């Protein structure tokens, strides 16, 4: 891994073993962790969350066979906020720049919720960095993909409503400025309310195979996952036309929040997808 960066070991969170580091990226001191060895797997957390909350249960399993690079975005976890809007596009650029700095290209990506959106944008805009993508939770490509009223309902969320949740507690443990929790909540709300989605043609242009994983009671409608799957080449009779490069999984009895604790399913499905030959590779 590299090191012309401003990088230092940091305790706390899942990085208490010395795996935590910082890189100077676009005005951020951006926190990331490196675990294990093998083919790189970049893990991207969800909104208002941290590596610890979203991947504390699954990351150790992935790190048994892979080099896991887990990153915390602007205003999340160990990465302090700076004076600029919080946007998917900027987070994708930050993540891409960090990976270039540390010498990572052609990596696999596992993104949960907002992190899945970031991974998809990287596949659209920085394809040289991406081999395969897993987008888990909230698998929609525009606001219409979410259950009616859900996005508008975010306007009602207040920081005090989340006090005592794993999100707030993890932030309080690891953030450089724990008192900025209300600002984080407002930042993420504003980002989600301003998100207009991605053009279908940009999704169709993605060359990397994508595994979509959604809960059957997720924040996005099951139909939205199917719509996205079709844009990625899915929805064909595989026995007749062959399997598409992308895949879709709907987890039964699973909500948006509980998806990340379905570790046995997530790890087995993800490993099977990532370890399969690329479409152009012989089986």
Buried (B, 14 or more C-beta within 10 A) or exposed (E): EEEEBEBEEBEBBBBEEEBBBBBBBEEBBBBBBBBBEEBBBBBBBBBBBBBBBBBBBBBBBBBEBBBBBBBBBBBBBBBBBEEEEBBBEBBBBBBBBBBBBBEBEEBBBBBBBBBBBBBBBBBBBBBEBBBBBBBBBBBBBBBBBBBEEBBEEBEEBEBEEBEEBBBBBBBEBBBEEEEBBEEBBBBBBBBBEEBEBBEBEBBEEBEBBBBBBBBEBBBBBBEBBBBBBBBBBBEEEEEEEEEBBBBBBBBEEBEBBBBBBBBEBBBEBBBEBBEBEEEEEEE
